[in-house]
């Protein structure tokens, strides 16, 4: 790690020129005759171009391709974040059983479980919906509130965690006490999830997986809706290419990592959603915990 500027914080409001000068002094940057640049900082590329003699070549495409496939150490980091998500889900499931927990308390329980286990601050996102609010997956956006998740009600928790630079993502439908209708829907969605995961084969597309998933959901749940995407890749960000949507025709390749999330929603009633992370292999998608077991 190379420092730049002087010791302090907030002294220079625009540190990019200082950073560019230090980066340009690194032999691997100053020495070559051609230099690939992929600029994610907005302006860093042009600053470097003025400080090196190398011919600049865009590396945006190469970096994009690299990010589509995760190697072994990236898979391990995603797995760690993914397992933290599941610890958050476990905390939600346990805290909800009192029948007196507020949504914001369930949200906080998930954050505390994941963050305490990781041992340092994490980035944390969570949709936490209870009762009839579980049907409102689209607009208006609902955030965790003081509403109490009462006995017999469903609770959707979509827990997303970033740790060590990589993201994990999960969704689960919990039930406060018992609700046979919701529990049966969850079981069906888990079957649909497993089928969709197995279809993440090299050469398949997110569009194909989405169409099959949507058909199964709507066939299984007359009167239900499936108004959102069927999944997305993740890694350095929580939402990246390729996507499980009707318009994504990107051929899947081994090493891609996607979160798949079927759900069903009954306007004015309730909703349910489940989500697992899969890695694409030659034989189809394998759930990440199983792939790295």
DRENMIMI-805981 format. One line per 2 residues: their letters; for each residue x negated, y, z of C-alpha. Coordinates in steps of 0.2 Angstrom, whole numbers, plus 5000, padded with zeros to 4 digits. Last residue first. Layout:
N
A> X/Y/Z ~ ...;
This chain:
293
XX> 5091/4861/5006 ~ 5087/4874/4992;
XX> 5101/4869/4980 ~ 5113/4864/4993;
XX> 5112/4881/5001 ~ 5113/4890/4984;
XX> 5128/4881/4978 ~ 5123/4872/4962;
XX> 5129/4878/4945 ~ 5128/4866/4931;
XX> 5117/4851/4926 ~ 5103/4862/4918;
XX> 5103/4873/4933 ~ 5112/4890/4937;
XX> 5111/4895/4955 ~ 5127/4897/4965;
XX> 5133/4909/4978 ~ 5150/4906/4986;
XX> 5166/4916/4987 ~ 5184/4913/4994;
XX> 5199/4924/4992 ~ 5217/4924/4999;
XX> 5232/4937/4998 ~ 5248/4941/5007;
XX> 5265/4947/5005 ~ 5271/4963/4997;
XX> 5261/4959/4981 ~ 5256/4941/4981;
XX> 5237/4940/4979 ~ 5226/4925/4973;
XX> 5207/4924/4974 ~ 5192/4916/4965;
XX> 5175/4923/4969 ~ 5159/4917/4961;
XX> 5142/4924/4966 ~ 5129/4921/4953;
XX> 5111/4917/4953 ~ 5102/4915/4936;
XX> 5088/4902/4937 ~ 5093/4892/4922;
XX> 5102/4902/4909 ~ 5119/4909/4906;
XX> 5124/4915/4889 ~ 5129/4934/4890;
XX> 5147/4935/4883 ~ 5153/4947/4897;
XX> 5170/4954/4891 ~ 5183/4943/4901;
XX> 5173/4944/4918 ~ 5161/4933/4927;
XX> 5146/4945/4927 ~ 5128/4944/4921;
XX> 5122/4956/4926 ~ 5122/4965/4943;
XX> 5132/4968/4959 ~ 5123/4966/4976;
XX> 5107/4973/4970 ~ 5089/4966/4971;
XX> 5098/4949/4969 ~ 5115/4947/4963;
XX> 5125/4940/4948 ~ 5144/4943/4947;
XX> 5160/4935/4950 ~ 5178/4932/4945;
XX> 5182/4950/4942 ~ 5198/4957/4949;
XX> 5217/4956/4947 ~ 5221/4938/4950;
XX> 5240/4939/4954 ~ 5252/4926/4961;
XX> 5270/4923/4956 ~ 5267/4905/4952;
XX> 5251/4900/4961 ~ 5242/4885/4954;
XX> 5244/4889/4936 ~ 5239/4907/4939;
XX> 5223/4902/4948 ~ 5219/4888/4935;
XX> 5221/4900/4921 ~ 5210/4913/4930;
XX> 5196/4901/4933 ~ 5196/4895/4915;
XX> 5196/4912/4908 ~ 5183/4918/4920;
XX> 5171/4904/4916 ~ 5172/4907/4897;
XX> 5169/4926/4900 ~ 5154/4923/4911;
XX> 5146/4913/4897 ~ 5141/4895/4895;
XX> 5124/4892/4886 ~ 5116/4885/4902;
XX> 5129/4879/4914 ~ 5139/4888/4926;
XX> 5154/4877/4924 ~ 5150/4867/4941;
XX> 5153/4884/4950 ~ 5170/4886/4942;
XX> 5175/4869/4947 ~ 5170/4872/4965;
XX> 5178/4888/4966 ~ 5195/4881/4959;
XX> 5194/4867/4973 ~ 5190/4881/4986;
XX> 5205/4891/4979 ~ 5216/4876/4982;
XX> 5210/4874/5000 ~ 5213/4892/5003;
XX> 5231/4891/4996 ~ 5235/4877/5008;
XX> 5228/4887/5023 ~ 5238/4902/5018;
XX> 5254/4892/5017 ~ 5250/4881/5033;
XX> 5248/4897/5044 ~ 5239/4893/5060;
XX> 5229/4902/5074 ~ 5223/4918/5066;
XX> 5219/4912/5048 ~ 5202/4915/5039;
XX> 5200/4918/5021 ~ 5182/4919/5016;
XX> 5171/4929/5005 ~ 5152/4928/5003;
XX> 5138/4939/4996 ~ 5119/4939/4999;
XX> 5107/4953/4994 ~ 5088/4955/4993;
XX> 5076/4967/4999 ~ 5071/4958/5015;
XX> 5089/4958/5020 ~ 5104/4965/5011;
XX> 5121/4958/5017 ~ 5138/4956/5009;
XX> 5153/4950/5019 ~ 5170/4949/5011;
XX> 5182/4945/5025 ~ 5200/4941/5021;
XX> 5211/4938/5037 ~ 5227/4929/5036;
XX> 5241/4931/5049 ~ 5248/4917/5060;
XX> 5244/4926/5076 ~ 5240/4945/5074;
XX> 5225/4954/5066 ~ 5227/4970/5075;
XX> 5225/4986/5065 ~ 5212/4998/5071;
XX> 5205/4999/5053 ~ 5193/4990/5042;
XX> 5194/4999/5025 ~ 5208/4999/5012;
XX> 5206/5005/4994 ~ 5222/5010/4986;
XX> 5219/5002/4974 ~ 5214/4984/4972;
XX> 5214/4970/4985 ~ 5230/4975/4993;
XX> 5237/4957/4996 ~ 5226/4955/5011;
XX> 5234/4971/5018 ~ 5250/4960/5022;
XX> 5240/4952/5037 ~ 5222/4957/5038;
XX> 5209/4965/5028 ~ 5190/4966/5031;
XX> 5180/4971/5015 ~ 5162/4971/5021;
XX> 5145/4979/5016 ~ 5129/4978/5027;
XX> 5112/4984/5024 ~ 5101/4976/5037;
XX> 5092/4983/5053 ~ 5080/4972/5061;
XX> 5080/4955/5070 ~ 5089/4945/5056;
XX> 5099/4936/5069 ~ 5104/4952/5077;
XX> 5109/4960/5061 ~ 5120/4945/5055;
XX> 5129/4943/5071 ~ 5131/4961/5074;
XX> 5138/4965/5057 ~ 5151/4951/5058;
XX> 5156/4956/5075 ~ 5158/4974/5069;
XX> 5170/4970/5055 ~ 5180/4959/5067;
XX> 5181/4974/5079 ~ 5186/4986/5065;
XX> 5200/4974/5060 ~ 5207/4974/5078;
XX> 5206/4958/5088 ~ 5221/4953/5098;
XX> 5226/4936/5091 ~ 5212/4929/5101;
XX> 5207/4918/5086 ~ 5200/4933/5076;
XX> 5184/4933/5086 ~ 5179/4916/5081;
XX> 5183/4917/5062 ~ 5174/4934/5061;
XX> 5159/4928/5070 ~ 5158/4913/5058;
XX> 5159/4925/5043 ~ 5145/4935/5049;
XX> 5134/4920/5051 ~ 5139/4916/5034;
XX> 5133/4932/5028 ~ 5116/4929/5037;
XX> 5115/4913/5027 ~ 5117/4923/5011;
XX> 5103/4935/5016 ~ 5092/4921/5019;
XX> 5097/4912/5003 ~ 5093/4928/4993;
XX> 5076/4928/5000 ~ 5073/4910/4997;
XX> 5079/4912/4979 ~ 5067/4926/4976;
XX> 5053/4916/4982 ~ 5057/4902/4970;
XX> 5060/4913/4955 ~ 5076/4922/4950;
XX> 5081/4925/4932 ~ 5091/4940/4926;
XX> 5078/4952/4935 ~ 5064/4947/4923;
XX> 5075/4951/4908 ~ 5079/4968/4914;
XX> 5061/4971/4918 ~ 5056/4966/4900;
XX> 5070/4977/4893 ~ 5064/4992/4903;
XX> 5046/4990/4898 ~ 5045/5005/4887;
XX> 5028/5008/4880 ~ 5017/5022/4885;
XX> 5000/5023/4875 ~ 4987/5025/4889;
XX> 4978/5041/4892 ~ 4986/5043/4909;
XX> 4992/5058/4919 ~ 5005/5065/4908;
XX> 5013/5048/4905 ~ 5014/5046/4923;
XX> 5025/5061/4926 ~ 5036/5056/4911;
XX> 5039/5038/4919 ~ 5043/5045/4936;
XX> 5057/5056/4930 ~ 5072/5046/4937;
XX> 5066/5034/4950 ~ 5070/5017/4941;
XX> 5057/5020/4927 ~ 5051/5005/4917;
XX> 5034/5009/4910 ~ 5023/4997/4900;
XX> 5005/5004/4898 ~ 4994/5003/4882;
XX> 4976/5006/4882 ~ 4973/4999/4899;
XX> 4962/5007/4913 ~ 4972/5020/4922;
XX> 4987/5009/4927 ~ 4977/4993/4933;
XX> 4963/5005/4939 ~ 4975/5014/4951;
XX> 4973/5032/4949 ~ 4989/5035/4940;
XX> 4999/5027/4955 ~ 4992/5041/4966;
XX> 4996/5055/4954 ~ 5013/5048/4951;
XX> 5017/5048/4970 ~ 5011/5066/4972;
XX> 5022/5071/4957 ~ 5037/5061/4964;
XX> 5036/5068/4982 ~ 5049/5082/4978;
XX> 5055/5089/4995 ~ 5037/5089/5002;
XX> 5036/5090/5021 ~ 5050/5079/5024;
XX> 5040/5067/5034 ~ 5022/5068/5039;
XX> 5004/5063/5035 ~ 4999/5071/5019;
XX> 5003/5067/5001 ~ 5001/5049/4995;
XX> 4998/5032/5004 ~ 4993/5017/4995;
X> 5000/5000/5000;
